[in-house]
């Protein structure tokens, strides 16, 4: 995996984690606002409710996108291994050798 792809993957994971935190915080604020009376608070509750729904939708979309990309990577890896079995064995053996050398240090 190239550095750019790693950074994009880490950025995507960070975004999903941030969305989860934001969703949790918004749900907590909505729960706390439910106990406060007042007209201004009613508008706040409605806005928070809309934000919670938007965040839930965005998080669901992000998870579906991640699952779709994972499946595509799995299919591509399996296809490569089936079309290049000896090369795949060589790569696996080389990676195992390097890991063995590094762990022996």
C-alpha positions in Angstrom: 0.0 0.0 0.0 1.4 3.4 -0.9 1.9 6.2 1.5 -0.9 8.2 -0.1 -3.4 5.2 0.1 -2.4 4.6 3.8 -3.0 8.3 4.6 -6.3 8.2 2.8 -7.3 5.0 4.7 -6.3 6.5 8.0 -8.1 9.7 7.2 -11.2 7.8 6.4 -11.0 5.9 9.6 -10.4 9.1 11.5 -13.4 10.7 9.9 -15.7 7.7 10.8 -14.4 7.9 14.4 -15.0 11.6 14.5 -18.5 11.2 13.2 -19.2 8.6 15.9 -18.0 11.0 18.6 -20.0 13.8 17.2 -23.1 11.6 17.0 -22.7 10.5 20.6 -22.3 14.0 21.8 -25.3 15.2 19.8 -27.4 12.4 21.1 -26.3 13.4 24.7 -27.2 17.0 24.1 -30.6 16.1 22.7 -31.2 13.9 25.7 -30.3 16.7 28.1 -32.3 19.3 26.1 -35.4 17.1 26.5 -35.7 18.0 30.2 -35.4 21.8 29.7 -38.6 23.8 29.1 -38.9 26.8 26.8 -39.6 27.9 23.2 -36.0 28.5 22.2 -35.1 25.1 23.5 -37.8 23.5 21.3 -36.1 24.9 18.3 -32.7 23.7 19.6 -34.2 20.2 20.1 -35.5 20.1 16.5 -32.1 21.2 15.1 -30.2 18.7 17.2 -32.6 16.0 16.1 -32.1 16.9 12.5 -28.3 16.9 13.0 -28.4 13.5 14.7 -30.3 12.0 11.8 -27.9 13.6 9.3 -24.9 12.2 11.2 -26.5 8.7 11.4 -27.0 8.8 7.7 -23.5 10.0 7.0 -22.0 7.3 9.3 -24.0 4.6 7.6 -22.9 5.8 4.2 -19.2 5.9 5.4 -19.5 2.3 6.7 -21.1 1.1 3.5 -18.4 2.7 1.5 -15.7 1.1 3.7 -17.3 -2.3 3.3 -17.6 -1.9 -0.4 -13.9 -1.0 -0.7 -12.9 -3.9 1.5 -14.9 -6.3 -0.6 -13.3 -5.0 -3.8 -9.8 -5.3 -2.3 -10.6 -8.9 -1.2 -11.9 -9.8 -4.7 -8.9 -8.2 -6.4 -6.4 -10.0 -4.1 -8.1 -13.3 -4.6 -8.1 -12.8 -8.4 -4.4 -11.9 -8.3 -3.5 -15.0 -6.3 -5.6 -17.2 -8.6 -3.9 -15.8 -11.7 -0.4 -15.7 -10.3 -0.1 -18.6 -7.8 3.7 -19.0 -7.9 4.4 -15.2 -7.7 2.0 -15.1 -4.7 3.8 -17.9 -3.0 7.1 -16.1 -3.6 5.8 -12.9 -2.2 4.4 -14.6 0.9 7.7 -16.5 1.4 9.7 -13.3 1.0 7.5 -11.5 3.5 7.7 -14.4 5.9 11.5 -14.4 5.6 11.7 -10.6 6.3 9.4 -10.9 9.3 11.5 -13.8 10.6 14.7 -11.7 10.2 13.2 -8.7 11.9 11.7 -10.7 14.8 15.1 -12.5 15.3 16.8 -9.1 16.1 
